[in-house]
Amino acid sequence: MTIMVKVSCNGNYKCPVSYKQGEREESFTLSGRGKSGPDERTIPFYHSADAMTLSVGPEEQDNGEEASG
């Protein structure tokens, strides 16, 4: 069994997304800035003994500036 989760961000906003399942782990930021439609990503989670963790947000305005730090 597979569970598919679609995450999207539209307009001049950005949203951090991270997920983990077993050894599979990824973090990225979706941003709709400069796109004609939403920035979308589909994330599959697989049936297994490993817990599935998905974190989305918080959404914030995307002014086109690079993150500092």
Phi and psi in degrees as GROMACS dihedral restraints (atoms count N, CA, C in turn):
[ dihedral_restraints ]
;  ai    aj    ak    al  type     phi  dphi    fc
    3     4     5     6     1  -124.9    20    10
    4     5     6     7     1   136.4    20    10
    6     7     8     9     1  -107.9    20    10
    7     8     9    10     1   127.7    20    10
    9    10    11    12     1  -108.4    20    10
   10    11    12    13     1   130.8    20    10
   12    13    14    15     1  -119.8    20    10
   13    14    15    16     1   124.9    20    10
   15    16    17    18     1  -104.1    20    10
   16    17    18    19     1   127.8    20    10
   18    19    20    21     1  -119.0    20    10
   19    20    21    22     1   136.2    20    10
   21    22    23    24     1  -142.2    20    10
   22    23    24    25     1   157.2    20    10
   24    25    26    27     1  -140.0    20    10
   25    26    27    28     1   134.6    20    10
   27    28    29    30     1  -125.6    20    10
   28    29    30    31     1   157.9    20    10
   30    31    32    33     1    70.4    20    10
   31    32    33    34     1  -158.3    20    10
   33    34    35    36     1   -87.5    20    10
   34    35    36    37     1    54.1    20    10
   36    37    38    39     1  -128.4    20    10
   37    38    39    40     1   156.4    20    10
   39    40    41    42     1  -134.4    20    10
   40    41    42    43     1   154.1    20    10
   42    43    44    45     1  -148.3    20    10
   43    44    45    46     1   121.9    20    10
   45    46    47    48     1   -74.9    20    10
   46    47    48    49     1   142.7    20    10
   48    49    50    51     1  -134.9    20    10
   49    50    51    52     1   136.7    20    10
   51    52    53    54     1  -143.8    20    10
   52    53    54    55     1   148.5    20    10
   54    55    56    57     1  -146.6    20    10
   55    56    57    58     1   158.1    20    10
   57    58    59    60     1  -150.3    20    10
   58    59    60    61     1   137.8    20    10
   60    61    62    63     1  -150.3    20    10
   61    62    63    64     1   108.1    20    10
   63    64    65    66     1    62.2    20    10
   64    65    66    67     1  -126.2    20    10
   66    67    68    69     1   -82.0    20    10
   67    68    69    70     1   -12.8    20    10
   69    70    71    72     1   -81.4    20    10
   70    71    72    73     1   119.2    20    10
   72    73    74    75     1  -146.8    20    10
   73    74    75    76     1   135.7    20    10
   75    76    77    78     1  -151.4    20    10
   76    77    78    79     1   145.9    20    10
   78    79    80    81     1  -134.5    20    10
   79    80    81    82     1   139.1    20    10
   81    82    83    84     1  -159.2    20    10
   82    83    84    85     1   169.6    20    10
   84    85    86    87     1  -121.1    20    10
   85    86    87    88     1   125.6    20    10
   87    88    89    90     1   -87.0    20    10
   88    89    90    91     1   143.4    20    10
   90    91    92    93     1  -146.9    20    10
   91    92    93    94     1   130.7    20    10
   93    94    95    96     1   -89.2    20    10
   94    95    96    97     1    -3.5    20    10
   96    97    98    99     1   -58.9    20    10
   97    98    99   100     1   127.1    20    10
   99   100   101   102     1    76.5    20    10
  100   101   102   103     1     7.0    20    10
  102   103   104   105     1  -106.9    20    10
  103   104   105   106     1   148.9    20    10
  105   106   107   108     1   -76.6    20    10
  106   107   108   109     1   -16.7    20    10
  108   109   110   111     1  -141.4    20    10
  109   110   111   112     1  -174.7    20    10
  111   112   113   114     1   -70.9    20    10
  112   113   114   115     1   151.5    20    10
  114   115   116   117     1   -83.9    20    10
  115   116   117   118     1   119.4    20    10
  117   118   119   120     1  -124.9    20    10
  118   119   120   121     1   149.5    20    10
  120   121   122   123     1  -143.4    20    10
  121   122   123   124     1   134.0    20    10
  123   124   125   126     1  -103.4    20    10
  124   125   126   127     1   127.6    20    10
  126   127   128   129     1  -115.1    20    10
  127   128   129   130     1   119.2    20    10
  129   130   131   132     1   -89.7    20    10
  130   131   132   133     1   136.0    20    10
  132   133   134   135     1  -116.5    20    10
  133   134   135   136     1   136.1    20    10
  135   136   137   138     1  -105.6    20    10
  136   137   138   139     1   146.9    20    10
  138   139   140   141     1   -66.1    20    10
  139   140   141   142     1   118.7    20    10
  141   142   143   144     1  -164.9    20    10
  142   143   144   145     1   178.2    20    10
  144   145   146   147     1   -75.7    20    10
  145   146   147   148     1   -16.4    20    10
  147   148   149   150     1   -75.2    20    10
  148   149   150   151     1   133.9    20    10
  150   151   152   153     1   -66.2    20    10
  151   152   153   154     1   150.6    20    10
  153   154   155   156     1  -108.2    20    10
  154   155   156   157     1   128.2    20    10
  156   157   158   159     1  -126.7    20    10
  157   158   159   160     1   128.8    20    10
  159   160   161   162     1  -131.9    20    10
  160   161   162   163     1   128.7    20    10
  162   163   164   165     1  -123.7    20    10
  163   164   165   166     1   127.9    20    10
  165   166   167   168     1  -130.3    20    10
  166   167   168   169     1   128.2    20    10
  168   169   170   171     1   101.8    20    10
  169   170   171   172     1   178.1    20    10
  171   172   173   174     1   -81.6    20    10
  172   173   174   175     1   148.4    20    10
  174   175   176   177     1   -73.2    20    10
  175   176   177   178     1   142.0    20    10
  177   178   179   180     1  -144.8    20    10
  178   179   180   181     1   162.8    20    10
  180   181   182   183     1   -65.6    20    10
  181   182   183   184     1   139.6    20    10
  183   184   185   186     1  -107.3    20    10
  184   185   186   187     1   105.4    20    10
  186   187   188   189     1   -93.2    20    10
  187   188   189   190     1     7.1    20    10
  189   190   191   192     1    82.6    20    10
  190   191   192   193     1    10.0    20    10
  192   193   194   195     1   -91.2    20    10
  193   194   195   196     1   144.0    20    10
  195   196   197   198     1   -74.7    20    10
  196   197   198   199     1   147.0    20    10
  198   199   200   201     1   -68.5    20    10
  199   200   201   202     1   141.1    20    10
  201   202   203   204     1  -104.4    20    10
  202   203   204   205     1   159.0    20    10
